[in-house]
Amino acid sequence: MAGEFPGFGQYFGPKVGGIHSPDPAGGIFKTSCNTFLIKRDNIKPANDIAEFIASRLFEVTAPEFGAEVFLTNNVMAAISKNNNPFIGSKFFKNYEDLYKSWGNKRRSSIRENLQTLSRKESFTASELAKKNDEGQYIYSGYEQIIVSSLLIGDFSLHSGNIGVATEKGKKRLVRIDFGASFKYFTPEVSAFQSISNRFGFEKNYLKHEHPKERIFCHSFSQELRRVATIDLTKVVFSAWNDVSICFNKTAIESFGKRINFSQEQTDIGGYILKILKERQASLIKLADIIDNYLVSDPVNQKKIMATLLNESQRLSRSNSEPPKPIPVSPRISLFKSHSLMQSNNNNSYLSDDGLCDEDSHNATSNQIK
């Protein structure tokens, strides 16, 4: 049965897609002028925490290029300290999935898997590299969505997690679905990180499905350096405060294991900020490599490219090792489970009417899958 989420209009239909069966209380909701997706991952609540924090980071590092995720609650259900909130987002205006903007009705995962066996450039990379008659890329915003995705350790960069918002005939790339964020949250950024997709295949989306000319260029290097200098202190602690209030202990512990938070630490927010700062320093190193590549001759360019790919493969193997069970310290004061409606934080993304307090009506986010 569909839930009731004040401020988000009437129930329009169920959520479709995704790996896990959706919570039946969520779905698509519509007002007279906006459409929202409300969902909750009851199997892996760490995905919802990751999605919320990643979105908040995107708001700071790449404003208007990522889905703004908020927390809300089903007022038809009894409030329990053991329940986790729903997460949702407002659809982008004039949005369509990247693969749909090319005329495809659906994303072919089989085709993408087969293309990893070929040395030819994938159809996704070819489309992202297209230019107009003036020599400008048809799809703007590439640097913004990719660099910020690298920062948060989200390498699920396929054509279903990248969308296109069209404004006055111009196509702007945007990121949706941050549920895979923080799975490879190590101090060093592996630019071409391999991951396992839902079918068990090893995928390296940035290597196989993205145009190298849009990565090895000045604009990408400049974006790496820009993001590396942003102070993330305020947004990290603000987001984690909301998480610690709204999610239950089990969900928070599962997220702690995802990011390799050990019992030696007592402050998850501080730990997240520490790793992010280290990843920002790693982004600068990547920018240095790209700048060196751009001033090198073709022979050295091949060597630089090979070295970077080999290093990424080494890091991928290290990052992909099965994580050891890490007990989360019971001393962590942030492991509080309150009623979702008991937050007195004026900047909280959860309010008494189920809407986020900060700019809730100005969100420019899209459906999360």
C-alpha positions as CSV (number, residue, x, y, z in Angstrom):
1,M,0.0,0.0,0.0
2,A,1.3,3.4,-0.9
3,G,2.3,5.7,1.9
4,E,1.6,9.3,2.6
5,F,4.3,11.9,2.4
6,P,3.0,15.4,3.1
7,G,4.2,18.0,0.5
8,F,4.9,15.4,-2.2
9,G,1.4,15.2,-3.7
10,Q,-0.6,12.2,-4.7
11,Y,0.6,8.6,-5.4
12,F,1.2,8.2,-9.2
13,G,2.7,4.7,-9.5
14,P,5.3,2.3,-8.2
15,K,9.0,2.6,-8.5
16,V,10.5,0.4,-11.2
17,G,14.0,-0.8,-11.8
18,G,16.9,-1.3,-9.3
19,I,18.3,-4.5,-7.8
20,H,16.1,-4.7,-4.7
21,S,12.4,-4.9,-4.5
22,P,11.2,-1.4,-3.5
23,D,9.4,-0.6,-0.3
24,P,5.7,-0.7,-1.3
25,A,5.0,2.5,0.6
26,G,7.2,4.5,-1.7
27,G,6.9,5.2,-5.4
28,I,6.3,8.1,-7.7
29,F,4.3,11.0,-6.3
30,K,3.1,14.1,-8.2
31,T,1.9,17.6,-7.3
32,S,0.4,20.0,-9.8
33,C,3.9,21.0,-11.0
34,N,6.5,18.5,-9.7
35,T,7.2,14.8,-9.7
36,F,9.0,13.0,-6.9
37,L,10.5,9.5,-6.3
38,I,10.2,8.2,-2.7
39,K,12.0,5.0,-1.9
40,R,13.6,3.0,0.9
41,D,16.1,0.2,0.7
42,N,15.0,-2.4,3.3
43,I,17.7,-4.9,2.3
44,K,20.8,-2.6,2.4
45,P,20.0,0.6,4.3
46,A,23.7,1.6,3.9
47,N,22.8,2.4,0.3
48,D,20.3,5.0,1.4
49,I,22.9,6.6,3.8
50,A,25.5,6.6,1.1
51,E,23.0,8.2,-1.4
52,F,22.1,10.9,1.1
53,I,25.6,11.9,2.0
54,A,26.9,11.7,-1.6
55,S,24.1,14.0,-2.7
56,R,24.9,16.5,-0.1
57,L,28.6,16.5,-1.1
58,F,27.6,16.9,-4.8
59,E,25.6,20.0,-3.8
60,V,28.8,21.6,-2.7
61,T,31.3,20.3,-5.3
62,A,29.0,20.3,-8.3
63,P,25.8,22.3,-7.6
64,E,22.9,21.4,-9.9
65,F,24.7,18.5,-11.5
66,G,23.6,15.8,-9.0
67,A,20.3,14.5,-7.6
68,E,19.5,16.3,-4.4
69,V,18.4,13.6,-2.0
70,F,16.3,14.4,1.1
71,L,14.9,12.4,4.0
72,T,11.2,12.0,4.7
73,N,8.8,9.8,6.5
74,N,5.6,7.9,5.8
75,V,3.0,9.6,8.1
76,M,0.6,6.6,7.7
77,A,3.0,4.3,9.5
78,A,3.7,4.2,13.2
79,I,6.9,6.0,14.1
80,S,9.4,3.6,15.6
81,K,13.0,4.2,16.6
82,N,13.9,1.1,14.7
83,N,12.6,2.4,11.4
84,N,14.7,4.1,8.8
85,P,13.5,7.1,6.8
86,F,12.6,7.1,3.2
87,I,14.7,9.0,0.7
88,G,13.5,10.8,-2.3
89,S,14.2,13.4,-4.9
90,K,12.5,15.8,-7.2
91,F,12.7,15.0,-10.9
92,F,14.8,17.3,-13.1
93,K,12.9,19.4,-15.5
94,N,13.2,18.1,-19.1
95,Y,15.2,15.0,-18.0
96,E,15.8,11.7,-19.7
97,D,18.3,8.9,-19.1
98,L,21.5,9.2,-21.1
99,Y,20.7,6.1,-23.2
100,K,17.2,7.4,-23.9
101,S,18.6,10.7,-25.3
102,W,20.3,8.6,-28.0
103,G,17.0,7.1,-29.0
104,N,17.2,3.8,-27.1
105,K,14.1,2.7,-25.2
106,R,16.1,0.8,-22.6
107,R,19.7,0.3,-21.5
108,S,21.2,-2.9,-22.8
109,S,23.4,-4.3,-20.0
110,I,24.2,-7.3,-22.2
111,R,25.5,-5.1,-24.9
112,E,27.6,-3.1,-22.4
113,N,29.1,-6.3,-21.0
114,L,30.0,-7.6,-24.5
115,Q,31.7,-4.3,-25.4
116,T,34.1,-4.7,-22.5
117,L,35.6,-7.6,-24.5
118,S,36.2,-5.4,-27.5
119,R,39.0,-2.9,-28.1
120,K,36.7,-0.7,-30.1
121,E,35.3,2.5,-28.4
122,S,31.9,1.8,-26.9
123,F,28.7,3.4,-28.1
124,T,28.5,5.3,-24.8
125,A,32.0,6.8,-25.3
126,S,31.2,7.7,-28.9
127,E,28.1,9.6,-27.9
128,L,29.7,11.5,-25.0
129,A,32.5,12.6,-27.4
130,K,30.2,14.0,-30.0
131,K,30.5,17.7,-31.0
132,N,28.3,20.2,-32.7
133,D,29.1,22.2,-35.8
134,E,30.9,24.8,-33.7
135,G,33.3,22.2,-32.3
136,Q,31.7,22.1,-28.8
137,Y,30.7,19.0,-27.0
138,I,27.0,18.3,-27.3
139,Y,26.8,17.2,-23.7
140,S,28.2,19.8,-21.2
141,G,28.9,19.1,-17.6
142,Y,31.0,16.0,-18.1
143,E,33.9,17.2,-15.9
144,Q,31.6,18.1,-13.1
145,I,29.8,14.8,-12.8
146,I,32.8,12.6,-13.2
147,V,35.2,14.4,-10.9
148,S,32.7,14.6,-8.1
149,S,31.9,10.9,-8.6
150,L,35.6,10.1,-8.3
151,L,35.7,12.0,-5.0
152,I,32.8,10.0,-3.4
153,G,34.1,6.7,-4.7
154,D,31.1,6.1,-7.0
155,F,32.3,4.2,-10.1
156,S,28.9,3.0,-11.3
157,L,29.2,5.4,-14.2
158,H,27.0,3.7,-16.8
159,S,24.4,5.3,-19.0
160,G,21.6,4.5,-16.6
161,N,23.2,6.6,-13.7
162,I,23.9,9.6,-16.0
163,G,21.1,11.7,-17.3
164,V,20.5,14.6,-19.6
165,A,18.7,17.8,-18.6
166,T,17.8,19.8,-21.7
167,E,17.5,23.6,-21.3
168,K,16.8,25.8,-24.3
169,G,18.0,23.1,-26.6
170,K,21.3,22.6,-24.7
171,K,22.0,19.2,-23.1
172,R,23.6,19.1,-19.7
173,L,24.8,15.9,-18.0
174,V,23.6,15.2,-14.5
175,R,24.2,12.3,-12.0
176,I,21.5,10.3,-10.4
177,D,21.5,7.2,-8.1
178,F,24.4,7.5,-5.6
179,G,23.7,4.2,-3.9
180,A,27.0,2.7,-5.0
181,S,29.0,5.6,-3.4
182,F,31.6,5.0,-0.7
183,K,32.1,1.3,-1.7
184,Y,35.7,2.1,-2.7
185,F,36.3,4.8,-0.1
186,T,40.1,4.6,0.3
187,P,42.6,7.5,0.8
188,E,43.8,7.2,-2.8
189,V,41.6,7.6,-5.8
190,S,41.8,4.8,-8.3
191,A,40.8,6.7,-11.5
192,F,39.9,3.6,-13.4
193,Q,38.4,1.5,-10.6
194,S,36.9,-1.9,-11.6
195,I,33.7,-2.9,-9.9
196,S,31.3,-5.8,-10.1
197,N,27.9,-5.2,-11.5
198,R,24.7,-6.9,-10.6
199,F,25.4,-9.8,-12.9
200,G,28.8,-10.5,-11.4
201,F,30.8,-9.2,-14.3
202,E,33.8,-7.0,-13.6
203,K,33.1,-3.6,-15.0
204,N,35.3,-0.6,-15.5
205,Y,32.9,2.0,-16.8
206,L,35.3,4.9,-16.9
207,K,37.8,2.9,-19.0
208,H,35.4,1.2,-21.4
209,E,32.5,3.6,-21.7
210,H,33.9,7.1,-21.5
211,P,35.9,9.0,-24.0
212,K,39.6,9.4,-23.1
213,E,39.7,12.8,-24.8
214,R,37.3,14.2,-22.2
215,I,39.4,12.9,-19.3
216,F,42.9,13.7,-20.6
217,C,42.3,17.4,-21.2
218,H,42.8,20.7,-19.5
219,S,39.2,21.2,-18.5
220,F,39.2,17.9,-16.6
221,S,42.5,18.7,-14.9
222,Q,41.1,22.1,-13.9
223,E,38.0,20.5,-12.4
224,L,40.1,18.1,-10.4
225,R,42.0,20.9,-8.9
226,R,38.9,23.0,-8.2
227,V,37.1,20.2,-6.3
228,A,40.3,19.4,-4.4
229,T,40.3,22.9,-2.8
230,I,36.7,22.9,-1.6
231,D,36.3,22.8,2.2
232,L,33.9,20.0,3.0
233,T,33.9,20.3,6.7
234,K,30.5,21.9,7.2
235,V,28.6,19.7,4.8
236,V,30.1,16.4,6.1
237,F,29.2,17.1,9.7
238,S,25.8,18.5,8.8
239,A,24.9,15.4,6.7
240,W,26.2,13.0,9.3
241,N,24.2,14.7,12.0
242,D,21.1,14.1,10.0
243,V,22.0,10.5,9.4
244,S,22.8,9.9,13.1
245,I,19.4,11.2,14.1
246,C,17.3,9.6,11.4
247,F,18.8,6.1,10.8
248,N,18.8,3.3,13.3
249,K,21.9,1.7,14.8
250,T,22.0,-1.3,12.4
251,A,21.9,0.9,9.3
252,I,24.7,3.1,10.6
253,E,26.8,0.2,11.6
254,S,26.4,-1.3,8.1
255,F,27.5,1.9,6.5
256,G,30.5,2.1,8.9
257,K,31.6,-1.3,7.6
258,R,31.2,-0.1,4.0
259,I,33.7,2.7,4.6
260,N,36.0,0.5,6.8
261,F,35.3,2.5,9.9
262,S,37.1,0.6,12.7
263,Q,36.6,0.4,16.4
264,E,39.7,2.5,17.0
265,Q,37.7,5.6,15.9
266,T,34.8,7.1,17.7
267,D,33.7,9.8,15.2
268,I,32.4,8.6,11.9
269,G,31.8,12.2,10.6
270,G,35.5,13.0,11.4
271,Y,36.6,9.8,9.7
272,I,34.6,10.6,6.5
273,L,36.1,14.1,6.4
274,K,39.6,12.7,6.9
275,I,39.3,10.3,4.0
276,L,37.7,12.9,1.8
277,K,40.7,15.3,2.4
278,E,43.1,12.5,1.4
279,R,41.1,11.8,-1.7
280,Q,41.1,15.5,-2.6
281,A,44.9,15.4,-2.4
282,S,44.8,12.3,-4.6
283,L,42.7,14.3,-7.1
284,I,45.6,16.8,-7.4
285,K,48.0,14.0,-8.1
286,L,45.7,12.9,-10.9
287,A,45.6,16.4,-12.3
288,D,49.4,16.5,-12.3
289,I,49.4,13.2,-14.3
290,I,47.0,14.6,-16.9
291,D,48.9,17.9,-17.2
292,N,52.1,15.9,-17.7
293,Y,50.4,13.8,-20.4
294,L,49.2,16.9,-22.3
295,V,52.8,18.3,-22.7
296,S,54.3,14.9,-23.6
297,D,55.1,13.5,-27.0
298,P,52.9,10.5,-28.3
299,V,55.4,7.9,-27.1
300,N,55.5,9.2,-23.5
301,Q,51.7,9.7,-23.6
302,K,51.3,6.0,-24.1
303,K,53.6,5.3,-21.2
304,I,51.8,7.7,-18.9
305,M,48.4,6.2,-19.9
306,A,49.7,2.6,-19.4
307,T,51.2,3.5,-16.0
308,L,47.9,5.1,-14.8
309,L,45.9,2.1,-15.9
310,N,48.2,-0.3,-14.3
311,E,48.2,1.6,-11.1
312,S,44.4,1.7,-11.2
313,Q,44.3,-2.0,-11.7
314,R,46.6,-2.5,-8.7
315,L,44.4,-0.3,-6.5
316,S,41.3,-2.0,-7.9
317,R,42.6,-5.4,-6.8
318,S,43.4,-4.0,-3.4
319,N,40.1,-2.3,-3.0
320,S,38.1,-5.3,-4.2
321,E,39.4,-7.7,-1.5
322,P,36.6,-8.9,0.7
323,P,36.5,-6.6,3.7
324,K,37.0,-8.1,7.1
325,P,34.2,-7.7,9.6
326,I,34.9,-4.5,11.5
327,P,33.1,-4.1,14.8
328,V,31.8,-0.6,15.3
329,S,32.5,0.8,18.7
330,P,29.5,1.0,21.0
331,R,31.1,4.2,22.4
332,I,30.2,6.1,19.3
333,S,27.8,8.8,20.6
334,L,26.5,9.4,17.1
335,F,24.7,6.0,17.1
336,K,21.5,7.5,18.4
337,S,18.1,6.3,17.2
338,H,15.5,9.0,17.6
339,S,12.0,9.4,16.3
340,L,12.3,10.8,12.8
341,M,10.2,13.8,13.9
342,Q,12.3,14.7,16.9
343,S,15.0,16.7,15.1
344,N,15.4,20.2,16.4
345,N,18.2,21.0,14.0
346,N,17.1,24.1,12.0
347,N,19.3,22.9,9.1
348,S,18.0,19.4,9.1
349,Y,16.9,17.8,5.9
350,L,13.8,16.4,7.6
351,S,11.0,18.6,8.9
352,D,7.7,18.0,10.6
353,D,5.8,18.1,7.3
354,G,8.1,15.5,5.8
355,L,10.0,18.0,3.7
356,C,13.7,19.0,4.0
357,D,13.9,22.5,5.7
358,E,16.7,23.8,3.5
359,D,15.5,24.8,0.0
360,S,13.0,22.0,-0.1
361,H,11.0,23.7,-2.8
362,N,14.1,24.7,-4.8
363,A,15.6,21.2,-5.3
364,T,16.6,20.4,-8.8
365,S,17.2,16.7,-8.3
366,N,15.9,13.8,-10.3
367,Q,14.6,10.3,-9.8
368,I,16.9,7.9,-8.0
369,K,16.7,4.4,-9.1
